Structures are given as structure tokens and as C-alpha cells.
């Protein structure tokens, strides 16, 4: 019971009342570090109440290279979380504006990208193109999914092509990078947004810091691969706190949805 009433901040170790923590959008009130959100909490935080309609629901399972133990892992996560993949997609409204939205959930295999994630991201952009809705994706990923080998890597090209086609039709894509956004996801659709937003303090990068240090034989700064470092170096357009995220997204959508700005064909 006590465990359910309180949460412990992973950064500073402060014990916080769960209710207060939730009211503060799962942000520690002592050190300001951000907790990981599941897709339901993320939706509740950024969309208008009760406007989510899930699309491309997928309940099947593929094991393209017969990776040992993959199905068992899938079944275990599914029974624990209800998730059947690392991304949930759908239609929703943000400040009364329609969007197609995708939310990655790290509870499913570290939010890694395999065939189904690639397909769902692709369909999200295809649906948005047809409906002439903007796209917002919240990324949280450890990268390409090891268990699907080369098929995971192919999703980088596939999703990048879908973003490109959507962009050519005039659609707006806002990418929101959250902790962590790494590997094949950062190297594909995460960094292809027309506008790239990040949450404060998020780990964002391609390869791990230690791997890069060993490769280039140099010591990297301590804040390397954080939202703040990437913002300073021009990779990110804005860092937005959770408490203002919905309104910021709403404003961006509004600016780009005015009739005179519409360039859909
Ligand atoms: Zn803390």
C-alpha cells in the first residue's frame, strides 16, 4: 500500500506522494527531473479530454528471423502492460485542432523499432496525408529492435520515406523527443520533424557516449547527448516543459493551420 502511495525520484531519491507527483506531470518537485510516461499519461497530458481514437490497432506478432525467446518476451510484456507494440497511434484533438498522434511507450522492449512500429509510423503519415491533418509523434526509444535484425534497420528507410512523402504534400510534422530517443529512431523519423521539440534533460543521440569516446578517442562533455546540448548546437528547435507542452503544441498547430498557410494539394 505504501508503495502505491509514494514514488521515489530516480535522480535525487526524494520520496514524493504519488498524487502530488502526478499533479506535477510526473516531474520531481525537488530536482525537476522527468519521470517516464506511459502512453495513456502522455495522452492525458497533451490532448483534449476523451478525443483519442486509436488507429491501426495491431495485435499480431512476427518473429521474422526466429529470434529465440522473442515471443515469450512479447507475451510477458503484453500480460503485464496490455501493450502489443512500442507505439500507439491515433486521431486526437489538441486545443480543438485535429491531429494524428503517435506515442512511443518504453515499457514495450525499450520502445524499440521493429516491423510493426515501422508500419504503424508509416500508416500514421499516410492517414494524415489523406485526412490533411498534422502529425505529432512523441519518441522514446532505445533504437532499432535487435530481435528483428536487418528488418528493424529497414524501418529507418521506410519511415523516412513516409515522412518525406507527407512533407511533400504540405503536411506539418512536429516531433517531440523525450527521454530516451536513441539509435535507429533518432536516425530516422525522430529528427525529420518540421519542428523538433524536446523535453528538458532528455537523453537524445545515436550511439552511446562511451562508444563514441572510444571511437574518436576523446572525452566528451558531461551534458553531451542531452536536450540542452543539442539545442545549443542547433539540432533542436525548442525545449518545452511538460506544464506548457500542450499549449505550445496547440499554438504551433494554430499558426500552421490558418487557411492562408495551407499548401495541401
Ligand atoms: Zn528528484
py3Dmol code that shows the C-alpha trace and the ligand (Angstrom):
import py3Dmol

protein = """\
ATOM      1  CA  UNK A   1       0.000   0.000   0.000  1.00  0.00           C
ATOM      2  CA  UNK A   2       2.752   2.448   0.985  1.00  0.00           C
ATOM      3  CA  UNK A   3       4.492   1.668  -2.273  1.00  0.00           C
ATOM      4  CA  UNK A   4       1.424   2.693  -4.223  1.00  0.00           C
ATOM      5  CA  UNK A   5       1.002   5.942  -2.363  1.00  0.00           C
ATOM      6  CA  UNK A   6       4.523   7.188  -2.926  1.00  0.00           C
ATOM      7  CA  UNK A   7       7.079   7.342  -5.725  1.00  0.00           C
ATOM      8  CA  UNK A   8      10.827   7.701  -5.416  1.00  0.00           C
ATOM      9  CA  UNK A   9      12.583  10.126  -7.762  1.00  0.00           C
ATOM     10  CA  UNK A  10      15.161   8.186  -9.773  1.00  0.00           C
ATOM     11  CA  UNK A  11      17.520  11.171  -9.872  1.00  0.00           C
ATOM     12  CA  UNK A  12      17.611  12.555  -6.335  1.00  0.00           C
ATOM     13  CA  UNK A  13      15.891   9.790  -4.383  1.00  0.00           C
ATOM     14  CA  UNK A  14      13.225  12.051  -2.859  1.00  0.00           C
ATOM     15  CA  UNK A  15      10.061  10.237  -1.781  1.00  0.00           C
ATOM     16  CA  UNK A  16       7.067  12.056  -3.239  1.00  0.00           C
ATOM     17  CA  UNK A  17       3.361  11.498  -2.754  1.00  0.00           C
ATOM     18  CA  UNK A  18       2.109   9.825  -5.927  1.00  0.00           C
ATOM     19  CA  UNK A  19      -0.832  12.205  -6.197  1.00  0.00           C
ATOM     20  CA  UNK A  20       1.408  15.265  -5.976  1.00  0.00           C
ATOM     21  CA  UNK A  21       3.849  13.751  -8.441  1.00  0.00           C
ATOM     22  CA  UNK A  22       1.025  13.130 -10.916  1.00  0.00           C
ATOM     23  CA  UNK A  23      -0.297  16.663 -10.449  1.00  0.00           C
ATOM     24  CA  UNK A  24       3.179  17.901 -11.355  1.00  0.00           C
ATOM     25  CA  UNK A  25       3.109  15.826 -14.593  1.00  0.00           C
ATOM     26  CA  UNK A  26       5.494  13.204 -13.164  1.00  0.00           C
ATOM     27  CA  UNK A  27       8.216  15.813 -12.646  1.00  0.00           C
ATOM     28  CA  UNK A  28      10.196  15.777  -9.380  1.00  0.00           C
ATOM     29  CA  UNK A  29       9.404  18.876  -7.338  1.00  0.00           C
ATOM     30  CA  UNK A  30      12.892  18.845  -5.791  1.00  0.00           C
ATOM     31  CA  UNK A  31      15.324  18.265  -8.682  1.00  0.00           C
ATOM     32  CA  UNK A  32      12.983  18.872 -11.655  1.00  0.00           C
ATOM     33  CA  UNK A  33      13.896  15.573 -13.301  1.00  0.00           C
ATOM     34  CA  UNK A  34      11.339  13.989 -15.596  1.00  0.00           C
ATOM     35  CA  UNK A  35       9.751  10.611 -14.945  1.00  0.00           C
ATOM     36  CA  UNK A  36       8.921   8.228 -17.779  1.00  0.00           C
ATOM     37  CA  UNK A  37       5.340   8.432 -19.000  1.00  0.00           C
ATOM     38  CA  UNK A  38       3.303   5.587 -20.420  1.00  0.00           C
ATOM     39  CA  UNK A  39       1.216   6.418 -23.468  1.00  0.00           C
ATOM     40  CA  UNK A  40      -2.013   6.909 -21.500  1.00  0.00           C
ATOM     41  CA  UNK A  41      -0.453   9.500 -19.209  1.00  0.00           C
ATOM     42  CA  UNK A  42       1.111  11.239 -22.203  1.00  0.00           C
ATOM     43  CA  UNK A  43      -2.226  11.373 -23.991  1.00  0.00           C
ATOM     44  CA  UNK A  44      -3.970  12.717 -20.904  1.00  0.00           C
ATOM     45  CA  UNK A  45      -1.336  15.439 -20.665  1.00  0.00           C
ATOM     46  CA  UNK A  46      -1.430  16.721 -24.237  1.00  0.00           C
ATOM     47  CA  UNK A  47      -4.810  16.080 -25.843  1.00  0.00           C
ATOM     48  CA  UNK A  48      -8.328  17.345 -25.245  1.00  0.00           C
ATOM     49  CA  UNK A  49     -10.206  15.049 -22.890  1.00  0.00           C
ATOM     50  CA  UNK A  50     -11.741  11.955 -24.481  1.00  0.00           C
ATOM     51  CA  UNK A  51     -10.771  12.824 -28.065  1.00  0.00           C
ATOM     52  CA  UNK A  52      -8.410   9.909 -28.732  1.00  0.00           C
ATOM     53  CA  UNK A  53      -9.434   7.366 -31.321  1.00  0.00           C
ATOM     54  CA  UNK A  54      -6.851   4.654 -31.853  1.00  0.00           C
ATOM     55  CA  UNK A  55      -5.925   3.726 -35.433  1.00  0.00           C
ATOM     56  CA  UNK A  56      -4.123   0.743 -36.972  1.00  0.00           C
ATOM     57  CA  UNK A  57      -4.515  -1.404 -33.893  1.00  0.00           C
ATOM     58  CA  UNK A  58      -2.239  -4.373 -34.270  1.00  0.00           C
ATOM     59  CA  UNK A  59      -2.497  -7.452 -32.118  1.00  0.00           C
ATOM     60  CA  UNK A  60      -0.461  -9.967 -34.123  1.00  0.00           C
ATOM     61  CA  UNK A  61       3.155 -10.897 -33.626  1.00  0.00           C
ATOM     62  CA  UNK A  62       6.011 -11.505 -36.088  1.00  0.00           C
ATOM     63  CA  UNK A  63       9.344 -13.079 -35.450  1.00  0.00           C
ATOM     64  CA  UNK A  64      10.983 -12.551 -38.861  1.00  0.00           C
ATOM     65  CA  UNK A  65      14.361 -14.078 -38.016  1.00  0.00           C
ATOM     66  CA  UNK A  66      13.060 -16.634 -35.473  1.00  0.00           C
ATOM     67  CA  UNK A  67      14.873 -14.890 -32.677  1.00  0.00           C
ATOM     68  CA  UNK A  68      14.946 -17.152 -29.628  1.00  0.00           C
ATOM     69  CA  UNK A  69      12.772 -16.050 -26.705  1.00  0.00           C
ATOM     70  CA  UNK A  70      11.198 -13.154 -28.647  1.00  0.00           C
ATOM     71  CA  UNK A  71       7.619 -14.467 -28.453  1.00  0.00           C
ATOM     72  CA  UNK A  72       7.966 -15.230 -24.733  1.00  0.00           C
ATOM     73  CA  UNK A  73       9.217 -11.702 -24.103  1.00  0.00           C
ATOM     74  CA  UNK A  74       6.312 -10.272 -26.112  1.00  0.00           C
ATOM     75  CA  UNK A  75       3.774 -12.349 -24.185  1.00  0.00           C
ATOM     76  CA  UNK A  76       5.242 -11.331 -20.856  1.00  0.00           C
ATOM     77  CA  UNK A  77       5.117  -7.591 -21.620  1.00  0.00           C
ATOM     78  CA  UNK A  78       1.639  -7.944 -23.105  1.00  0.00           C
ATOM     79  CA  UNK A  79       0.224  -9.586 -19.991  1.00  0.00           C
ATOM     80  CA  UNK A  80       1.938  -7.068 -17.726  1.00  0.00           C
ATOM     81  CA  UNK A  81       1.136  -3.836 -19.618  1.00  0.00           C
ATOM     82  CA  UNK A  82      -1.519  -4.666 -22.207  1.00  0.00           C
ATOM     83  CA  UNK A  83       0.824  -3.350 -24.893  1.00  0.00           C
ATOM     84  CA  UNK A  84       1.304  -5.323 -28.109  1.00  0.00           C
ATOM     85  CA  UNK A  85       3.880  -2.957 -29.588  1.00  0.00           C
ATOM     86  CA  UNK A  86       6.119   0.001 -28.754  1.00  0.00           C
ATOM     87  CA  UNK A  87       3.925   2.680 -30.344  1.00  0.00           C
ATOM     88  CA  UNK A  88       0.267   3.611 -30.109  1.00  0.00           C
ATOM     89  CA  UNK A  89      -1.210   5.741 -32.890  1.00  0.00           C
ATOM     90  CA  UNK A  90      -4.481   7.525 -33.422  1.00  0.00           C
ATOM     91  CA  UNK A  91      -6.504  10.660 -34.050  1.00  0.00           C
ATOM     92  CA  UNK A  92      -6.998  13.293 -31.378  1.00  0.00           C
ATOM     93  CA  UNK A  93      -7.628  16.986 -30.768  1.00  0.00           C
ATOM     94  CA  UNK A  94      -5.223  19.442 -29.169  1.00  0.00           C
ATOM     95  CA  UNK A  95      -6.880  22.711 -28.206  1.00  0.00           C
ATOM     96  CA  UNK A  96      -9.695  21.752 -30.596  1.00  0.00           C
ATOM     97  CA  UNK A  97      -7.403  21.111 -33.537  1.00  0.00           C
ATOM     98  CA  UNK A  98      -7.340  17.702 -35.175  1.00  0.00           C
ATOM     99  CA  UNK A  99      -4.056  15.807 -35.325  1.00  0.00           C
ATOM    100  CA  UNK A 100      -2.710  12.361 -35.997  1.00  0.00           C
ATOM    101  CA  UNK A 101      -0.683  11.382 -32.986  1.00  0.00           C
ATOM    102  CA  UNK A 102       1.857   8.657 -32.229  1.00  0.00           C
ATOM    103  CA  UNK A 103       3.218   7.897 -28.768  1.00  0.00           C
ATOM    104  CA  UNK A 104       6.078   5.512 -28.160  1.00  0.00           C
ATOM    105  CA  UNK A 105       5.987   3.563 -24.920  1.00  0.00           C
ATOM    106  CA  UNK A 106       9.287   2.303 -23.489  1.00  0.00           C
ATOM    107  CA  UNK A 107       7.535  -0.399 -21.451  1.00  0.00           C
ATOM    108  CA  UNK A 108       7.449  -2.448 -24.652  1.00  0.00           C
ATOM    109  CA  UNK A 109      11.048  -3.548 -25.331  1.00  0.00           C
ATOM    110  CA  UNK A 110      12.557  -0.119 -24.626  1.00  0.00           C
ATOM    111  CA  UNK A 111      10.388   1.469 -27.308  1.00  0.00           C
ATOM    112  CA  UNK A 112      12.480  -0.237 -29.951  1.00  0.00           C
ATOM    113  CA  UNK A 113      11.525  -0.155 -33.642  1.00  0.00           C
ATOM    114  CA  UNK A 114      10.742  -3.358 -35.498  1.00  0.00           C
ATOM    115  CA  UNK A 115       8.499  -4.133 -38.472  1.00  0.00           C
ATOM    116  CA  UNK A 116       5.230  -3.228 -36.757  1.00  0.00           C
ATOM    117  CA  UNK A 117       6.454   0.073 -35.332  1.00  0.00           C
ATOM    118  CA  UNK A 118       7.763   0.951 -38.812  1.00  0.00           C
ATOM    119  CA  UNK A 119       4.442   0.042 -40.386  1.00  0.00           C
ATOM    120  CA  UNK A 120       2.387   1.942 -37.811  1.00  0.00           C
ATOM    121  CA  UNK A 121       4.516   5.088 -38.202  1.00  0.00           C
ATOM    122  CA  UNK A 122       4.220   4.811 -41.988  1.00  0.00           C
ATOM    123  CA  UNK A 123       0.434   4.417 -41.835  1.00  0.00           C
ATOM    124  CA  UNK A 124       0.190   7.345 -39.426  1.00  0.00           C
ATOM    125  CA  UNK A 125       1.742   9.603 -42.070  1.00  0.00           C
ATOM    126  CA  UNK A 126      -0.313   8.063 -44.888  1.00  0.00           C
ATOM    127  CA  UNK A 127      -3.552   8.570 -42.948  1.00  0.00           C
ATOM    128  CA  UNK A 128      -2.546  12.124 -42.079  1.00  0.00           C
ATOM    129  CA  UNK A 129      -1.822  12.859 -45.732  1.00  0.00           C
ATOM    130  CA  UNK A 130      -5.284  11.638 -46.760  1.00  0.00           C
ATOM    131  CA  UNK A 131      -7.073  13.465 -43.959  1.00  0.00           C
ATOM    132  CA  UNK A 132      -4.874  16.581 -44.218  1.00  0.00           C
ATOM    133  CA  UNK A 133      -4.108  16.502 -40.518  1.00  0.00           C
ATOM    134  CA  UNK A 134      -0.777  17.455 -38.969  1.00  0.00           C
ATOM    135  CA  UNK A 135       1.287  14.716 -37.281  1.00  0.00           C
ATOM    136  CA  UNK A 136       2.787  14.778 -33.802  1.00  0.00           C
ATOM    137  CA  UNK A 137       4.978  11.925 -32.606  1.00  0.00           C
ATOM    138  CA  UNK A 138       6.364  11.540 -29.091  1.00  0.00           C
ATOM    139  CA  UNK A 139       9.513   9.484 -29.428  1.00  0.00           C
ATOM    140  CA  UNK A 140      11.015   7.353 -26.652  1.00  0.00           C
ATOM    141  CA  UNK A 141      13.221   4.610 -27.925  1.00  0.00           C
ATOM    142  CA  UNK A 142      16.332   2.554 -27.468  1.00  0.00           C
ATOM    143  CA  UNK A 143      16.636   2.309 -31.268  1.00  0.00           C
ATOM    144  CA  UNK A 144      16.213  -0.492 -33.765  1.00  0.00           C
ATOM    145  CA  UNK A 145      14.976  -3.789 -32.317  1.00  0.00           C
ATOM    146  CA  UNK A 146      17.744  -6.334 -32.030  1.00  0.00           C
ATOM    147  CA  UNK A 147      15.281  -9.249 -32.183  1.00  0.00           C
ATOM    148  CA  UNK A 148      14.311  -8.402 -35.781  1.00  0.00           C
ATOM    149  CA  UNK A 149      17.837  -7.903 -37.118  1.00  0.00           C
ATOM    150  CA  UNK A 150      18.099  -6.308 -40.553  1.00  0.00           C
ATOM    151  CA  UNK A 151      14.298  -5.934 -40.756  1.00  0.00           C
ATOM    152  CA  UNK A 152      14.476  -3.376 -37.943  1.00  0.00           C
ATOM    153  CA  UNK A 153      17.115  -1.362 -39.761  1.00  0.00           C
ATOM    154  CA  UNK A 154      14.968  -1.311 -42.902  1.00  0.00           C
ATOM    155  CA  UNK A 155      12.284   0.564 -40.943  1.00  0.00           C
ATOM    156  CA  UNK A 156      14.548   3.609 -40.871  1.00  0.00           C
ATOM    157  CA  UNK A 157      14.341   3.984 -44.655  1.00  0.00           C
ATOM    158  CA  UNK A 158      10.651   3.101 -44.695  1.00  0.00           C
ATOM    159  CA  UNK A 159       9.585   5.653 -42.073  1.00  0.00           C
ATOM    160  CA  UNK A 160      11.879   8.324 -43.545  1.00  0.00           C
ATOM    161  CA  UNK A 161      10.211   7.831 -46.941  1.00  0.00           C
ATOM    162  CA  UNK A 162       6.764   8.159 -45.355  1.00  0.00           C
ATOM    163  CA  UNK A 163       7.753  11.431 -43.641  1.00  0.00           C
ATOM    164  CA  UNK A 164       9.198  12.721 -46.900  1.00  0.00           C
ATOM    165  CA  UNK A 165       6.064  11.961 -48.912  1.00  0.00           C
ATOM    166  CA  UNK A 166       3.895  13.564 -46.231  1.00  0.00           C
ATOM    167  CA  UNK A 167       6.142  16.654 -46.214  1.00  0.00           C
ATOM    168  CA  UNK A 168       5.970  16.986 -49.998  1.00  0.00           C
ATOM    169  CA  UNK A 169       2.175  17.063 -49.776  1.00  0.00           C
ATOM    170  CA  UNK A 170       2.497  20.069 -47.458  1.00  0.00           C
ATOM    171  CA  UNK A 171       1.744  18.363 -44.166  1.00  0.00           C
ATOM    172  CA  UNK A 172       3.138  19.612 -40.868  1.00  0.00           C
ATOM    173  CA  UNK A 173       5.095  17.168 -38.718  1.00  0.00           C
ATOM    174  CA  UNK A 174       6.064  18.026 -35.141  1.00  0.00           C
ATOM    175  CA  UNK A 175       8.481  15.643 -33.482  1.00  0.00           C
ATOM    176  CA  UNK A 176       8.640  15.670 -29.690  1.00  0.00           C
ATOM    177  CA  UNK A 177      11.774  13.974 -28.388  1.00  0.00           C
ATOM    178  CA  UNK A 178      11.502  12.510 -24.918  1.00  0.00           C
ATOM    179  CA  UNK A 179      13.883  10.554 -22.721  1.00  0.00           C
ATOM    180  CA  UNK A 180      15.461   8.482 -24.248  1.00  0.00           C
ATOM    181  CA  UNK A 181      15.459   8.931 -28.044  1.00  0.00           C
ATOM    182  CA  UNK A 182      18.370   6.986 -29.452  1.00  0.00           C
ATOM    183  CA  UNK A 183      19.638   4.687 -32.199  1.00  0.00           C
ATOM    184  CA  UNK A 184      17.584   3.971 -35.311  1.00  0.00           C
ATOM    185  CA  UNK A 185      14.640   6.074 -34.166  1.00  0.00           C
ATOM    186  CA  UNK A 186      16.772   9.203 -33.647  1.00  0.00           C
ATOM    187  CA  UNK A 187      18.396   8.456 -37.019  1.00  0.00           C
ATOM    188  CA  UNK A 188      15.034   8.308 -38.819  1.00  0.00           C
ATOM    189  CA  UNK A 189      11.618   9.863 -38.128  1.00  0.00           C
ATOM    190  CA  UNK A 190      12.543  11.464 -34.763  1.00  0.00           C
ATOM    191  CA  UNK A 191      14.839  14.027 -36.369  1.00  0.00           C
ATOM    192  CA  UNK A 192      12.789  14.539 -39.538  1.00  0.00           C
ATOM    193  CA  UNK A 193      10.178  16.800 -37.940  1.00  0.00           C
ATOM    194  CA  UNK A 194       9.486  20.208 -39.487  1.00  0.00           C
ATOM    195  CA  UNK A 195       9.614  21.384 -35.903  1.00  0.00           C
ATOM    196  CA  UNK A 196      11.650  19.437 -33.372  1.00  0.00           C
ATOM    197  CA  UNK A 197      10.668  19.869 -29.754  1.00  0.00           C
ATOM    198  CA  UNK A 198      12.368  18.154 -26.807  1.00  0.00           C
ATOM    199  CA  UNK A 199      11.598  17.688 -23.138  1.00  0.00           C
ATOM    200  CA  UNK A 200      14.197  19.077 -20.702  1.00  0.00           C
ATOM    201  CA  UNK A 201      17.025  16.765 -19.683  1.00  0.00           C
ATOM    202  CA  UNK A 202      16.208  14.025 -22.191  1.00  0.00           C
ATOM    203  CA  UNK A 203      18.935  11.689 -23.431  1.00  0.00           C
ATOM    204  CA  UNK A 204      18.997  12.066 -27.206  1.00  0.00           C
ATOM    205  CA  UNK A 205      21.602  10.593 -29.518  1.00  0.00           C
ATOM    206  CA  UNK A 206      22.568   7.823 -31.883  1.00  0.00           C
ATOM    207  CA  UNK A 207      25.330   5.667 -30.433  1.00  0.00           C
ATOM    208  CA  UNK A 208      26.124   5.581 -26.716  1.00  0.00           C
ATOM    209  CA  UNK A 209      28.556   8.104 -25.274  1.00  0.00           C
ATOM    210  CA  UNK A 210      31.175   5.520 -24.343  1.00  0.00           C
ATOM    211  CA  UNK A 211      31.187   4.019 -27.823  1.00  0.00           C
ATOM    212  CA  UNK A 212      31.773   7.463 -29.365  1.00  0.00           C
ATOM    213  CA  UNK A 213      34.532   8.282 -26.870  1.00  0.00           C
ATOM    214  CA  UNK A 214      36.304   5.049 -27.719  1.00  0.00           C
ATOM    215  CA  UNK A 215      35.891   5.644 -31.459  1.00  0.00           C
ATOM    216  CA  UNK A 216      37.165   9.222 -31.590  1.00  0.00           C
ATOM    217  CA  UNK A 217      39.486   8.791 -28.608  1.00  0.00           C
ATOM    218  CA  UNK A 218      38.290  11.974 -26.900  1.00  0.00           C
ATOM    219  CA  UNK A 219      36.451  12.752 -23.670  1.00  0.00           C
ATOM    220  CA  UNK A 220      33.007  14.229 -24.327  1.00  0.00           C
ATOM    221  CA  UNK A 221      31.373  16.935 -22.164  1.00  0.00           C
ATOM    222  CA  UNK A 222      29.102  15.718 -19.322  1.00  0.00           C
ATOM    223  CA  UNK A 223      25.920  17.138 -20.847  1.00  0.00           C
ATOM    224  CA  UNK A 224      26.655  15.549 -24.248  1.00  0.00           C
ATOM    225  CA  UNK A 225      23.514  13.991 -25.806  1.00  0.00           C
ATOM    226  CA  UNK A 226      21.073  15.964 -23.677  1.00  0.00           C
ATOM    227  CA  UNK A 227      18.247  18.150 -24.993  1.00  0.00           C
ATOM    228  CA  UNK A 228      20.110  21.212 -23.746  1.00  0.00           C
ATOM    229  CA  UNK A 229      23.371  20.345 -25.530  1.00  0.00           C
ATOM    230  CA  UNK A 230      21.554  19.591 -28.779  1.00  0.00           C
ATOM    231  CA  UNK A 231      19.546  22.792 -28.524  1.00  0.00           C
ATOM    232  CA  UNK A 232      22.749  24.840 -28.066  1.00  0.00           C
ATOM    233  CA  UNK A 233      24.148  23.196 -31.180  1.00  0.00           C
ATOM    234  CA  UNK A 234      21.099  23.787 -33.328  1.00  0.00           C
ATOM    235  CA  UNK A 235      19.692  20.265 -33.604  1.00  0.00           C
ATOM    236  CA  UNK A 236      16.515  21.060 -31.712  1.00  0.00           C
ATOM    237  CA  UNK A 237      14.140  23.991 -32.226  1.00  0.00           C
ATOM    238  CA  UNK A 238      12.807  24.294 -28.703  1.00  0.00           C
ATOM    239  CA  UNK A 239      12.894  22.703 -25.275  1.00  0.00           C
ATOM    240  CA  UNK A 240       9.450  22.722 -23.729  1.00  0.00           C
ATOM    241  CA  UNK A 241       8.478  21.857 -20.163  1.00  0.00           C
ATOM    242  CA  UNK A 242       5.622  19.439 -19.624  1.00  0.00           C
ATOM    243  CA  UNK A 243       3.399  22.008 -17.942  1.00  0.00           C
ATOM    244  CA  UNK A 244       3.351  24.158 -21.103  1.00  0.00           C
ATOM    245  CA  UNK A 245       3.669  21.393 -23.692  1.00  0.00           C
ATOM    246  CA  UNK A 246       0.005  21.138 -24.648  1.00  0.00           C
ATOM    247  CA  UNK A 247      -0.409  24.872 -25.134  1.00  0.00           C
ATOM    248  CA  UNK A 248       2.842  25.153 -27.073  1.00  0.00           C
ATOM    249  CA  UNK A 249       1.771  22.366 -29.422  1.00  0.00           C
ATOM    250  CA  UNK A 250      -1.647  23.994 -29.701  1.00  0.00           C
ATOM    251  CA  UNK A 251      -0.045  27.306 -30.704  1.00  0.00           C
ATOM    252  CA  UNK A 252       2.201  25.699 -33.313  1.00  0.00           C
ATOM    253  CA  UNK A 253      -0.795  23.871 -34.783  1.00  0.00           C
ATOM    254  CA  UNK A 254      -2.798  27.077 -34.850  1.00  0.00           C
ATOM    255  CA  UNK A 255      -0.073  29.072 -36.610  1.00  0.00           C
ATOM    256  CA  UNK A 256       0.219  26.394 -39.288  1.00  0.00           C
ATOM    257  CA  UNK A 257      -3.464  25.641 -39.750  1.00  0.00           C
ATOM    258  CA  UNK A 258      -4.618  29.057 -40.898  1.00  0.00           C
ATOM    259  CA  UNK A 259      -6.266  28.941 -44.293  1.00  0.00           C
ATOM    260  CA  UNK A 260      -3.686  31.157 -45.989  1.00  0.00           C
ATOM    261  CA  UNK A 261      -0.934  28.864 -44.760  1.00  0.00           C
ATOM    262  CA  UNK A 262      -2.496  25.726 -46.183  1.00  0.00           C
ATOM    263  CA  UNK A 263      -0.491  24.381 -49.081  1.00  0.00           C
ATOM    264  CA  UNK A 264      -2.133  20.972 -49.302  1.00  0.00           C
ATOM    265  CA  UNK A 265      -2.695  19.854 -52.902  1.00  0.00           C
TER     266      UNK A 265
END
"""
ligand_1 = """\
1
ZN
Zn 14.304 14.397 -7.890
"""
view = py3Dmol.view(width=600, height=400)
view.addModel(protein, "pdb")
view.setStyle({"model": 0}, {"cartoon": {"style": "trace"}})
view.addModel(ligand_1, "xyz")
view.setStyle({"model": 1}, {"stick": {}})
view.zoomTo()
view.show()
